[in-house]
């Protein structure tokens, strides 16, 4: 998992190799791509769990990198429970 404090310190424009020490060794195996915003054109996006909780829908952090492997976007993709709450509010 990627901790919220580590995510907060990531800045766009930073090369992946500089961030690698704080990123988990594995990406999420079931990323919530259906709830994520459209990725930037040509970007490669990677998803990381925002919590170590199991058997529940949790937030994910999405990091998108350009062809030079620099961070171009970072997003919090809400878990199902948060997404459903947002739909109810509308």
MOPAC internal coordinates of N, CA, C and O (Angstrom, degrees):
PM7 1SCF
backbone

  N    0.0000 0     0.00 0     0.00 0    0    0    0
  C    1.4477 1     0.00 0     0.00 0    1    0    0
  C    1.5213 1   110.34 1     0.00 0    2    1    0
  O    1.2310 1   120.83 1   -27.23 1    3    2    1
  N    1.3046 1   116.01 1   152.77 1    3    2    1
  C    1.4647 1   122.96 1   175.38 1    5    3    2
  C    1.5192 1   106.60 1  -100.68 1    6    5    3
  O    1.2310 1   119.96 1   -58.75 1    7    6    5
  N    1.3098 1   117.69 1   121.25 1    7    6    5
  C    1.4615 1   119.54 1  -177.24 1    9    7    6
  C    1.5255 1   110.75 1   -70.37 1   10    9    7
  O    1.2310 1   120.63 1   -31.27 1   11   10    9
  N    1.3267 1   116.40 1   148.73 1   11   10    9
  C    1.4653 1   119.22 1   177.91 1   13   11   10
  C    1.5290 1   113.32 1   -57.56 1   14   13   11
  O    1.2310 1   119.70 1   144.65 1   15   14   13
  N    1.3168 1   118.19 1   -35.35 1   15   14   13
  C    1.4688 1   119.57 1   179.91 1   17   15   14
  C    1.5286 1   111.29 1   -69.42 1   18   17   15
  O    1.2310 1   120.00 1   141.39 1   19   18   17
  N    1.3384 1   117.61 1   -38.61 1   19   18   17
  C    1.4698 1   120.30 1   176.95 1   21   19   18
  C    1.5248 1   109.83 1   -65.90 1   22   21   19
  O    1.2310 1   120.12 1   138.05 1   23   22   21
  N    1.3367 1   117.38 1   -41.95 1   23   22   21
  C    1.4676 1   121.69 1   178.39 1   25   23   22
  C    1.5285 1   110.21 1   -59.94 1   26   25   23
  O    1.2310 1   120.27 1   136.79 1   27   26   25
  N    1.3130 1   117.10 1   -43.21 1   27   26   25
  C    1.4655 1   121.64 1  -177.75 1   29   27   26
  C    1.5240 1   112.29 1   -61.18 1   30   29   27
  O    1.2310 1   120.21 1   150.95 1   31   30   29
  N    1.3218 1   117.20 1   -29.05 1   31   30   29
  C    1.4668 1   120.86 1  -178.18 1   33   31   30
  C    1.5315 1   114.18 1   -85.72 1   34   33   31
  O    1.2310 1   120.05 1   171.29 1   35   34   33
  N    1.3280 1   117.50 1    -8.71 1   35   34   33
  C    1.4648 1   120.32 1  -179.80 1   37   35   34
  C    1.5264 1   109.70 1   -74.69 1   38   37   35
  O    1.2310 1   120.34 1   -44.79 1   39   38   37
  N    1.3028 1   116.95 1   135.21 1   39   38   37
  C    1.4703 1   122.12 1  -178.02 1   41   39   38
  C    1.5189 1   111.14 1  -121.17 1   42   41   39
  O    1.2310 1   120.76 1   -40.32 1   43   42   41
  N    1.3371 1   116.16 1   139.68 1   43   42   41
  C    1.4566 1   119.34 1   176.59 1   45   43   42
  C    1.5214 1   109.38 1   -61.31 1   46   45   43
  O    1.2310 1   121.54 1   -31.84 1   47   46   45
  N    1.3173 1   114.66 1   148.16 1   47   46   45
  C    1.4558 1   121.32 1  -177.65 1   49   47   46
  C    1.5136 1   113.46 1    93.11 1   50   49   47
  O    1.2310 1   120.23 1   166.13 1   51   50   49
  N    1.3199 1   117.17 1   -13.87 1   51   50   49
  C    1.4633 1   121.37 1  -179.22 1   53   51   50
  C    1.5272 1   110.17 1   -77.33 1   54   53   51
  O    1.2310 1   119.78 1   -45.86 1   55   54   53
  N    1.3311 1   118.03 1   134.14 1   55   54   53
  C    1.4704 1   120.44 1   177.24 1   57   55   54
  C    1.5363 1   110.98 1   -67.65 1   58   57   55
  O    1.2310 1   121.17 1   -33.95 1   59   58   57
  N    1.3146 1   115.36 1   146.05 1   59   58   57
  C    1.4638 1   121.14 1   179.06 1   61   59   58
  C    1.5275 1   111.38 1   -53.20 1   62   61   59
  O    1.2310 1   120.42 1   136.96 1   63   62   61
  N    1.3169 1   116.81 1   -43.04 1   63   62   61
  C    1.4771 1   119.52 1  -176.19 1   65   63   62
  C    1.5255 1   112.54 1   -60.27 1   66   65   63
  O    1.2310 1   119.83 1   152.33 1   67   66   65
  N    1.3347 1   117.93 1   -27.67 1   67   66   65
  C    1.4684 1   120.35 1   176.52 1   69   67   66
  C    1.5217 1   112.00 1   -76.86 1   70   69   67
  O    1.2310 1   120.38 1   153.74 1   71   70   69
  N    1.3388 1   116.89 1   -26.26 1   71   70   69
  C    1.4644 1   121.54 1  -179.70 1   73   71   70
  C    1.5211 1   112.66 1   -88.64 1   74   73   71
  O    1.2310 1   120.63 1   156.12 1   75   74   73
  N    1.3000 1   116.41 1   -23.88 1   75   74   73
  C    1.4693 1   121.62 1  -172.55 1   77   75   74
  C    1.5313 1   114.14 1   -47.57 1   78   77   75
  O    1.2310 1   118.89 1   141.01 1   79   78   77
  N    1.3411 1   119.72 1   -38.99 1   79   78   77
  C    1.4621 1   118.34 1  -178.88 1   81   79   78
  C    1.5367 1   114.82 1   -61.54 1   82   81   79
  O    1.2310 1   119.34 1   154.62 1   83   82   81
  N    1.3415 1   118.86 1   -25.38 1   83   82   81
  C    1.4618 1   120.30 1  -179.51 1   85   83   82
  C    1.5252 1   112.65 1   -99.90 1   86   85   83
  O    1.2310 1   120.10 1   172.58 1   87   86   85
  N    1.3398 1   117.41 1    -7.42 1   87   86   85
  C    1.4542 1   120.26 1  -179.80 1   89   87   86
  C    1.5274 1   110.66 1   -86.73 1   90   89   87
  O    1.2310 1   120.66 1   -33.12 1   91   90   89
  N    1.3310 1   116.35 1   146.88 1   91   90   89
  C    1.4681 1   119.15 1   176.29 1   93   91   90
  C    1.5236 1   110.82 1   -61.78 1   94   93   91
  O    1.2310 1   120.65 1   -24.30 1   95   94   93
  N    1.2970 1   116.35 1   155.70 1   95   94   93
  C    1.4621 1   120.44 1  -179.77 1   97   95   94
  C    1.5286 1   112.00 1   -72.44 1   98   97   95
  O    1.2310 1   120.73 1   160.24 1   99   98   97
  N    1.3341 1   116.21 1   -19.76 1   99   98   97
  C    1.4677 1   119.54 1   179.84 1  101   99   98
  C    1.5180 1   110.56 1  -126.62 1  102  101   99
  O    1.2310 1   121.40 1   -35.21 1  103  102  101
  N    1.3220 1   114.93 1   144.79 1  103  102  101
  C    1.4628 1   121.09 1   173.40 1  105  103  102
  C    1.5254 1   108.58 1   -83.86 1  106  105  103
  O    1.2310 1   120.92 1   -14.16 1  107  106  105
  N    1.3324 1   115.85 1   165.84 1  107  106  105
  C    1.4663 1   120.66 1   176.56 1  109  107  106
  C    1.5252 1   109.06 1   -62.91 1  110  109  107
  O    1.2310 1   120.29 1   -44.45 1  111  110  109
  N    1.3215 1   117.06 1   135.55 1  111  110  109
  C    1.4660 1   119.44 1  -178.44 1  113  111  110
  C    1.5325 1   111.62 1   -84.96 1  114  113  111
  O    1.2310 1   119.97 1   167.50 1  115  114  113
  N    1.3285 1   117.66 1   -12.50 1  115  114  113
  C    1.4644 1   121.03 1   179.65 1  117  115  114
  C    1.5257 1   109.78 1  -133.23 1  118  117  115
  O    1.2310 1   119.70 1  -117.82 1  119  118  117
  N    1.3262 1   118.18 1    62.18 1  119  118  117
  C    1.4670 1   120.54 1  -173.85 1  121  119  118
  C    1.5320 1   112.38 1   -64.32 1  122  121  119
  O    1.2310 1   120.50 1   -35.26 1  123  122  121
  N    1.3224 1   116.64 1   144.74 1  123  122  121
  C    1.4673 1   121.64 1  -179.23 1  125  123  122
  C    1.5296 1   111.61 1   -82.85 1  126  125  123
  O    1.2310 1   120.39 1  -119.38 1  127  126  125
  N    1.3093 1   116.85 1    60.62 1  127  126  125
  C    1.4639 1   120.96 1  -176.37 1  129  127  126
  C    1.5308 1   112.06 1   -62.03 1  130  129  127
  O    1.2310 1   120.14 1   153.95 1  131  130  129
  N    1.3289 1   117.34 1   -26.05 1  131  130  129
  C    1.4625 1   120.78 1  -179.19 1  133  131  130
  C    1.5304 1   112.25 1   -71.35 1  134  133  131
  O    1.2310 1   119.61 1   158.80 1  135  134  133
  N    1.3191 1   118.35 1   -21.20 1  135  134  133
  C    1.4690 1   121.94 1  -179.96 1  137  135  134
  C    1.5261 1   112.39 1  -102.64 1  138  137  135
  O    1.2310 1   120.07 1   175.98 1  139  138  137
  N    1.3029 1   117.47 1    -4.02 1  139  138  137
  C    1.4653 1   121.71 1  -176.93 1  141  139  138
  C    1.5244 1   110.65 1   -85.04 1  142  141  139
  O    1.2310 1   120.54 1   -28.25 1  143  142  141
  N    1.3354 1   116.57 1   151.75 1  143  142  141
  C    1.4651 1   118.66 1   174.37 1  145  143  142
  C    1.5324 1   110.24 1   -67.40 1  146  145  143
  O    1.2310 1   121.06 1   -15.55 1  147  146  145
  N    1.3105 1   115.58 1   164.45 1  147  146  145
  C    1.4678 1   119.46 1   177.92 1  149  147  146
  C    1.5249 1   108.93 1   -59.16 1  150  149  147
  O    1.2310 1   120.13 1   -44.32 1  151  150  149
  N    1.3219 1   117.36 1   135.68 1  151  150  149
  C    1.4710 1   119.38 1   179.58 1  153  151  150
  C    1.5237 1   110.79 1   -72.40 1  154  153  151
  O    1.2310 1   120.28 1   -24.67 1  155  154  153
  N    1.3179 1   117.07 1   155.33 1  155  154  153
  C    1.4656 1   119.53 1   174.73 1  157  155  154
  C    1.5277 1   109.51 1   -60.14 1  158  157  155
  O    1.2310 1   119.73 1   -35.11 1  159  158  157
  N    1.3325 1   118.13 1   144.89 1  159  158  157
  C    1.4685 1   120.50 1  -179.60 1  161  159  158
  C    1.5341 1   111.85 1   -54.71 1  162  161  159
  O    1.2310 1   121.07 1   -48.81 1  163  162  161
  N    1.3202 1   115.56 1   131.19 1  163  162  161
  C    1.4599 1   121.70 1   177.09 1  165  163  162
  C    1.5153 1   115.41 1    75.96 1  166  165  163
  O    1.2310 1   119.87 1  -176.78 1  167  166  165
  N    1.3307 1   117.85 1     3.22 1  167  166  165
  C    1.4693 1   120.55 1  -177.19 1  169  167  166
  C    1.5221 1   111.79 1   -85.44 1  170  169  167
  O    1.2310 1   121.20 1   -29.35 1  171  170  169
  N    1.3169 1   115.30 1   150.65 1  171  170  169
  C    1.4577 1   123.62 1   173.22 1  173  171  170
  C    1.5252 1   106.08 1  -105.29 1  174  173  171
  O    1.2310 1   120.40 1   -64.87 1  175  174  173
  N    1.3325 1   116.85 1   115.13 1  175  174  173
  C    1.4667 1   120.29 1  -175.82 1  177  175  174
  C    1.5251 1   110.84 1  -103.77 1  178  177  175
  O    1.2310 1   121.69 1   -38.63 1  179  178  177
  N    1.3116 1   114.38 1   141.37 1  179  178  177
  C    1.4619 1   122.17 1   179.83 1  181  179  178
  C    1.5189 1   108.23 1  -125.31 1  182  181  179
  O    1.2310 1   121.04 1   -39.37 1  183  182  181
  N    1.3143 1   115.61 1   140.63 1  183  182  181
  C    1.4600 1   121.98 1  -176.72 1  185  183  182
  C    1.5260 1   110.52 1  -113.39 1  186  185  183
  O    1.2310 1   121.48 1   -39.50 1  187  186  185
  N    1.3360 1   114.77 1   140.50 1  187  186  185
  C    1.4619 1   121.16 1   178.48 1  189  187  186
  C    1.5287 1   108.54 1  -134.28 1  190  189  187
  O    1.2310 1   120.82 1   -39.99 1  191  190  189
  N    1.3070 1   116.04 1   140.01 1  191  190  189
  C    1.4634 1   120.71 1   177.00 1  193  191  190
  C    1.5179 1   109.57 1   -65.79 1  194  193  191
  O    1.2310 1   120.83 1   -38.35 1  195  194  193
  N    1.3386 1   116.01 1   141.65 1  195  194  193
  C    1.4589 1   121.36 1   179.98 1  197  195  194
  C    1.5256 1   111.53 1   -95.42 1  198  197  195
  O    1.2310 1   120.17 1   178.48 1  199  198  197
  N    1.3219 1   117.27 1    -1.52 1  199  198  197
  C    1.4564 1   122.02 1  -179.05 1  201  199  198
  C    1.5178 1   108.60 1  -152.12 1  202  201  199
  O    1.2310 1   121.21 1   -24.66 1  203  202  201
  N    1.3052 1   115.29 1   155.34 1  203  202  201
  C    1.4587 1   120.53 1   177.97 1  205  203  202
  C    1.5205 1   112.87 1   -90.47 1  206  205  203
  O    1.2310 1   120.31 1  -176.46 1  207  206  205
  N    1.3410 1   117.01 1     3.54 1  207  206  205
  C    1.4646 1   120.16 1  -179.67 1  209  207  206
  C    1.5263 1   110.52 1   -62.01 1  210  209  207
  O    1.2310 1   121.39 1   -36.08 1  211  210  209
  N    1.3045 1   114.95 1   143.92 1  211  210  209
  C    1.4584 1   121.03 1   178.87 1  213  211  210
  C    1.5255 1   109.56 1  -113.99 1  214  213  211
  O    1.2310 1   121.06 1   -21.94 1  215  214  213
  N    1.3086 1   115.58 1   158.06 1  215  214  213
  C    1.4657 1   122.90 1   176.05 1  217  215  214
  C    1.5238 1   113.71 1    60.88 1  218  217  215
  O    1.2310 1   120.50 1  -151.23 1  219  218  217
  N    1.2992 1   116.64 1    28.77 1  219  218  217
  C    1.4604 1   121.52 1   175.49 1  221  219  218
  C    1.5195 1   108.38 1  -148.15 1  222  221  219
  O    1.2310 1   120.91 1   -25.36 1  223  222  221
  N    1.3070 1   115.87 1   154.64 1  223  222  221
  C    1.4637 1   120.07 1   177.65 1  225  223  222
  C    1.5255 1   108.57 1   -80.28 1  226  225  223
  O    1.2310 1   120.63 1   -56.83 1  227  226  225
  N    1.3169 1   116.40 1   123.17 1  227  226  225
  C    1.4636 1   121.05 1  -177.37 1  229  227  226
  C    1.5178 1   110.22 1  -122.64 1  230  229  227
  O    1.2310 1   121.38 1   -12.52 1  231  230  229
  N    1.3266 1   114.96 1   167.48 1  231  230  229
  C    1.4589 1   119.84 1   174.54 1  233  231  230
  C    1.5272 1   109.63 1   -69.57 1  234  233  231
  O    1.2310 1   121.71 1   -26.92 1  235  234  233
  N    1.3228 1   114.32 1   153.08 1  235  234  233
  C    1.4647 1   121.60 1   173.86 1  237  235  234
  C    1.5180 1   108.36 1  -126.12 1  238  237  235
  O    1.2310 1   120.72 1   -30.36 1  239  238  237
  N    1.3062 1   116.23 1   149.64 1  239  238  237
  C    1.4542 1   121.77 1   173.13 1  241  239  238
  C    1.5201 1   107.20 1  -100.87 1  242  241  239
  O    1.2310 1   120.51 1   -49.69 1  243  242  241
  N    1.3363 1   116.63 1   130.31 1  243  242  241
  C    1.4534 1   121.00 1   177.30 1  245  243  242
  C    1.5184 1   108.30 1  -111.13 1  246  245  243
  O    1.2310 1   120.98 1   -52.40 1  247  246  245
  N    1.3260 1   115.72 1   127.60 1  247  246  245
  C    1.4577 1   122.35 1   176.84 1  249  247  246
  C    1.5185 1   107.89 1  -117.69 1  250  249  247
  O    1.2310 1   120.55 1   -52.62 1  251  250  249
  N    1.3323 1   116.56 1   127.38 1  251  250  249
  C    1.4601 1   121.17 1  -178.69 1  253  251  250
  C    1.5219 1   109.68 1  -115.01 1  254  253  251
  O    1.2310 1   121.32 1   -46.19 1  255  254  253
  N    1.3286 1   115.08 1   133.81 1  255  254  253
  C    1.4583 1   122.02 1  -176.47 1  257  255  254
  C    1.5215 1   110.35 1  -118.99 1  258  257  255
  O    1.2310 1   120.83 1   -34.53 1  259  258  257
  N    1.3247 1   116.02 1   145.47 1  259  258  257
  C    1.4676 1   120.65 1   177.41 1  261  259  258
  C    1.5272 1   109.93 1   -84.53 1  262  261  259
  O    1.2310 1   120.78 1     5.85 1  263  262  261
  N    1.3041 1   116.10 1  -174.15 1  263  262  261
  C    1.4729 1   120.81 1  -177.11 1  265  263  262
  C    1.5234 1   112.58 1   -65.17 1  266  265  263
  O    1.2310 1   120.38 1   157.25 1  267  266  265
  N    1.3249 1   116.88 1   -22.75 1  267  266  265
  C    1.4778 1   120.33 1   178.35 1  269  267  266
  C    1.5231 1   111.17 1   -89.47 1  270  269  267
  O    1.2310 1   120.79 1  -174.61 1  271  270  269
  N    1.3477 1   116.09 1     5.39 1  271  270  269
  C    1.4653 1   123.51 1   179.97 1  273  271  270
  C    1.5215 1   112.53 1    67.23 1  274  273  271
  O    1.2310 1   120.47 1  -144.76 1  275  274  273
  N    1.3192 1   116.70 1    35.24 1  275  274  273
  C    1.4622 1   121.99 1   174.31 1  277  275  274
  C    1.5266 1   109.01 1  -105.20 1  278  277  275
  O    1.2310 1   120.31 1   -37.31 1  279  278  277
  N    1.3158 1   117.02 1   142.69 1  279  278  277
  C    1.4580 1   122.14 1   179.96 1  281  279  278
  C    1.5253 1   109.92 1   -65.73 1  282  281  279
  O    1.2310 1   120.57 1   -57.99 1  283  282  281
  N    1.3330 1   116.52 1   122.01 1  283  282  281
  C    1.4653 1   120.84 1   179.99 1  285  283  282
  C    1.5206 1   112.26 1  -112.89 1  286  285  283
  O    1.2310 1   119.99 1   163.18 1  287  286  285
  N    1.3343 1   117.62 1   -16.82 1  287  286  285
  C    1.4685 1   120.51 1   178.42 1  289  287  286
  C    1.5165 1   109.20 1  -158.88 1  290  289  287
  O    1.2310 1   121.36 1   -33.09 1  291  290  289
  N    1.3272 1   115.01 1   146.91 1  291  290  289
  C    1.4589 1   121.03 1   173.96 1  293  291  290
  C    1.5235 1   107.18 1  -139.04 1  294  293  291
  O    1.2310 1   121.13 1   -45.76 1  295  294  293
  N    1.3201 1   115.44 1   134.24 1  295  294  293
  C    1.4616 1   121.20 1  -175.56 1  297  295  294
  C    1.5134 1   110.44 1  -139.16 1  298  297  295
  O    1.2310 1   121.36 1   -29.15 1  299  298  297
  N    1.3297 1   115.01 1   150.85 1  299  298  297
  C    1.4545 1   121.17 1   169.16 1  301  299  298
  C    1.5221 1   106.01 1  -100.26 1  302  301  299
  O    1.2310 1   120.73 1   -57.77 1  303  302  301
  N    1.3125 1   116.21 1   122.23 1  303  302  301
  C    1.4594 1   121.63 1   177.32 1  305  303  302
  C    1.5286 1   105.96 1  -101.80 1  306  305  303
  O    1.2310 1   120.27 1   -65.69 1  307  306  305
  N    1.3382 1   117.09 1   114.31 1  307  306  305
  C    1.4684 1   119.34 1  -174.55 1  309  307  306
  C    1.5239 1   112.63 1   -68.31 1  310  309  307
  O    1.2310 1   121.84 1   -28.20 1  311  310  309
  N    1.3222 1   114.08 1   151.80 1  311  310  309
  C    1.4581 1   119.98 1   173.82 1  313  311  310
  C    1.5188 1   109.57 1   -66.98 1  314  313  311
  O    1.2310 1   120.41 1   -11.95 1  315  314  313
  N    1.3099 1   116.82 1   168.05 1  315  314  313
  C    1.4660 1   121.02 1  -177.88 1  317  315  314
  C    1.5126 1   112.69 1   -56.55 1  318  317  315
  O    1.2310 1   119.95 1   139.77 1  319  318  317
  N    1.2919 1   117.70 1   -40.23 1  319  318  317
  C    1.4627 1   120.06 1  -177.43 1  321  319  318
  C    1.5181 1   110.49 1   -62.69 1  322  321  319
  O    1.2310 1   119.87 1   136.72 1  323  322  321
  N    1.3283 1   117.86 1   -43.28 1  323  322  321
  C    1.4592 1   121.18 1   177.98 1  325  323  322
  C    1.5192 1   111.10 1   -67.16 1  326  325  323
  O    1.2310 1   119.99 1   140.05 1  327  326  325
  N    1.3327 1   117.62 1   -39.95 1  327  326  325
  C    1.4602 1   120.95 1   179.77 1  329  327  326
  C    1.5240 1   110.15 1   -64.94 1  330  329  327
  O    1.2310 1   120.09 1   139.99 1  331  330  329
  N    1.3145 1   117.43 1   -40.01 1  331  330  329
  C    1.4695 1   120.53 1   179.31 1  333  331  330
  C    1.5271 1   110.40 1   -66.49 1  334  333  331
  O    1.2310 1   119.91 1   139.80 1  335  334  333
  N    1.3313 1   117.77 1   -40.20 1  335  334  333
  C    1.4640 1   121.14 1   177.51 1  337  335  334
  C    1.5125 1   110.24 1   -59.94 1  338  337  335
  O    1.2310 1   120.50 1   138.58 1  339  338  337
  N    1.3238 1   116.65 1   -41.42 1  339  338  337
  C    1.4601 1   121.34 1  -179.71 1  341  339  338
  C    1.5331 1   110.32 1   -64.53 1  342  341  339
  O    1.2310 1   120.00 1   141.02 1  343  342  341
  N    1.3400 1   117.61 1   -38.98 1  343  342  341
  C    1.4611 1   120.71 1   178.50 1  345  343  342
  C    1.5215 1   110.74 1   -64.91 1  346  345  343
  O    1.2310 1   120.17 1   140.84 1  347  346  345
  N    1.3148 1   117.29 1   -39.16 1  347  346  345
  C    1.4620 1   122.14 1  -179.72 1  349  347  346
  C    1.5249 1   110.03 1   -64.99 1  350  349  347
  O    1.2310 1   119.94 1   141.76 1  351  350  349
  N    1.3264 1   117.72 1   -38.24 1  351  350  349
  C    1.4697 1   121.79 1  -179.76 1  353  351  350
  C    1.5207 1   111.96 1   -64.30 1  354  353  351
  O    1.2310 1   120.00 1   151.10 1  355  354  353
  N    1.3068 1   117.60 1   -28.90 1  355  354  353
  C    1.4792 1   120.71 1  -176.27 1  357  355  354
  C    1.4639 1   111.88 1   -74.40 1  358  357  355
  O    1.2310 1   120.10 1   180.00 1  359  358  357

